[in-house]
Amino acid sequence: MKLKSLAVSLCLASLALSGCASKYVEPEQYSGFLKDYSMLKEAQSPTGAPVMRWIKPDIKTNSFTSVYIEPSQLYPRPQPTENVPASTLQGITQYYDQALKREFSTVLPLATSAGPGTLVVRPAITAVSAKTKSLRPYEVIPIALIAAGVSTATGIRDQDTSIATEAQFLDGRTKQVVAQVVRKGAGAELENSEQKMTAKDAKAVLDGWAKDMVRSFQQLKSK
């Protein structure tokens, strides 16, 4: 009981500075990549992860006979830092493309462009960060690419890495949005503030996102 009270007290004490950690990306953290966020609702991915999601009620998944994966982009365009260099950013988007193509190819043929019968996947990486591990609950730093300032005293502490995505799914014939999702995830933990984040540290998160997208499509198709 004492431990529970202590946890609540710590959360309340830090609320004014950072807020308690949320499982979902908060509205003030949206990047602007999606055209309309008003219809997003809290939901769970097929693996139970929290997401903000909208799916067109009358979507006809059986009408899609192929899938076109647009090259993923960084949005808004961030400035590389010492902890998260340009090579990491490029590697993350490249691997995200690979993961999406690998997973979607198991359910639909890959198309080279959008067109009739094509499901268009338009993904973006909207946050990448490396942040000193603290006693507060984990909270993703959204939108901007950041590397939190670390003093000499805290330089030996572990670093949390985090990443967020927003994605649209469009009908290749009508160009209408049929689904969209916003979610975040924790990457691999870095040993200290001197260690650079690499694309490898985000691979597990990217793989999970791609698999969940495909499983969501399969669930819709089976209804």
N, C-alpha and C positions, 0 to 999 in steps of 0.2 A: 504493500500500500504506500509505504514511504517512497519507494522508487518511482511509483506512478505519479505521486504528487510532485516529486522532484522534476520529473520529465515535463509535466504540465507547466511547472513554474519556469523552467528554462525556456520553454517555447514561448510563454507569455512575455518573459523578460526580453527576448530577442525579436518579438513581433514588430516593434516600432522600427527596427533596423532592417530586417530582412523578411519577416513573415515566416510562418511555419511552412515546411516543405509541402508542395502540392504534387499530387501524382499526375496532374494534367497541366498542359501549357495554358497559362492564364491569358485572358483576352488582351491585357496590356502587353503581352509578350509576342503577339502575332506579328509577323514580319511584313505583311502586306502582299505577299506572293499570291495568295488566294484573292479572288475578286470579291467574295462575299463570305463572311464568317458568321453571319447571323443565324444560319440554320444548323450550325455545328452543335452536337449534343454529346454529353459524356457517355462513353460506351467502353466496352472491353473488346480487345482483339481476340482472335481464336485461341491464343495462348494465355489469355487472361490479363494482358497488359492494359493499363488505362490509356484511352485515346479520346480525342475529340473528333467526331465523325459525322458525316451526312451522306446518305445514300438515297438517290431518287426513288420515291415509293414505287413507281411503275417501271423500274428498270427491267429491260428484257435481255438478260445475260446470254440467252441462247442465240441472240442475233449477232453476237460477236464471234467471228470465225478466225480472227488473227489478232495479234497485239503488237502495237508499236511503242517502244520505249524511247521517249525523247531523252537526249543527253541531260543528265542531272546538272543543276546549276547551284552556285552559291548565291543566296539572296538574303539580305542585300549584300553586295560585293564587299567582303571584309578586307582589312589590311593584315597581311601576315605579321606574326610576332616572333620573338626569339623562341618562345615555347611551342608555338604552333606555326611552323614555317610554311612557305608557299608549296613546297613539295608535299607536305602533309595534306593540305587542302585539295591539291590536284589528285593525290592518291585516293582520298576519300570519295570524291565524285566519280573517279574512274571505277573504283571497286563497287560503289553503289549501282552503277550501270551494269556491271558484270553480274552482281547478285540478282538484280531485277530480271535481267534477261535469262539467267540460269533458271530461276524459279518459275517465271511465267511460261518459259518454253516447255515446261512439263504439262501445261494444260492447253496452250494455244500455240500455233505456229507464229514465229516472229516475222513481222512485216518490216519493210524498209522505209515505209512512209505511211501516213494516215490516209484513210479512204473508207468507202462503204464496207461495213462489216468489221471494221477495225476498232479495237479498244485502245485508246491512246493514254499512256501513262506519262504524266508530266511531273517529275519529282524535283524537289529542291532541298538543299541542306541550309537551314536557317540559323543554326547556332553551332559553334564549336568552341569549347573552352577547356582550359586547364586551371584548376583552382585549388588552393591549399586546403587540405582536409582539416575540418574543425569539429568542435563538439556539437555544432548545430546540425539539424537534419539536412540531408543532401538537397540542394536546390539548384537546378540548372540556371545558368546565366544566359538569358535569351538574346536573340537577334544579332548582337555584335560578336565578332570574334574577339575573345579576350584572353589575357594571361594575367591573373591577379598578381598584384605586387606582393612580394614576399620578402620579409626582413631576414637578416642573418640569423636571428633567433628562431625563426620558423622554417628556415630553408631546408632543414632535414626532415620535415614532416611530409607525409605522403600527399600526393596530389590527386584529386578527383578529376577525371576527364568526362565531359558531357557533350552530347550532340542532339540536335533536334531536326525534324523534317516536317515539311508540308508537301502534300501531293494532291494533284487533281487527276481525275479519270474522265476522259471525254469520249463521246461518240464520234468516231472518225468521219462519219457522213454528215452529221448535223452540226458538229463542233460544239454541241451542248455538253455542259458538265453533268455527269451522271453520278459522281461520288467525289468526296474529298476527305482528307484526313490530316490531322495535326497530332504529332506525338514527340516524345523526348525519350532519351535513354542514357544510361551511364556506360562509358567506355572503360577500358582497362585502367587500373590504378598505376600511377607513376610513383617511383621511389622517392623523388624529391623535386624541388623547384628547378634544379639544373637539368633534369631529364626532359628531352623534347618529346612531344606527342607525335606519333607517326600514324599513318593510315591503318597500320596493323592493329593499333589500339582500339580502333572503331569497327573492325571487321565483324565481331560477334553481334554488335548492335545492328549493323547494316544487313547482315544475314537474317536476323530475326525479323526486321521490318519487311524484307522482301518475302519471306515465307508467310508472314501473317497476311500480307496483301493477297497472295495467291489463295490462301486458305479461306479468306473472306469471300473471294470471287467464287470459289468452289461451293461454299455454303449457300450463297445466293442462287447459284445455278441448280442446286439440289432441291430448292424450295418449289 
